[in-house]
Amino acid sequence: MFGKKNSDNDLLIKRIKDCSLFEGFSGGEIRSLLEITHIRDYSEGEMIFTHNTIGLCFYIVVTGSVKIISEINGSQAVIKELAAGEHF
């Protein structure tokens, strides 16, 4: 679940380098980020966090997509869908 295979690590490095927040980071700074990252696979429909959860993590969508969903009066609405390479 949290281990990094070489192919996963290579794709993660690419996603970090492509992320506008890390633009201009040196190779050493990217390596430092890699030391504190975890690749986590989520199942389709699995909730990552809920409204009012304290934000302790930064996420980059490495593969797949993430839907930001709001629930109002028992009805769910997709607010935004994030694709591979996007962050939240």
Stockholm file with secondary structure:
# STOCKHOLM 1.0

chainA/1-88         MFGKKNSDNDLLIKRIKDCSLFEGFSGGEIRSLLEITHIRDYSEGEMIFTHNTIGLCFYIVVTGSVKIISEINGSQAVIKELAAGEHF
#=GR chainA/1-88 SS CCCCCHHHHHHHHHHHHHSGGGTTCCHHHHHHHHHTCCCCCCCTTCCSCCTTCCCCCCCBCCSSEEEEEEEETTEEEEEEEEETTCBC
#=GC SS_cons        CCCCCHHHHHHHHHHHHHSGGGTTCCHHHHHHHHHTCCCCCCCTTCCSCCTTCCCCCCCBCCSSEEEEEEEETTEEEEEEEEETTCBC
//
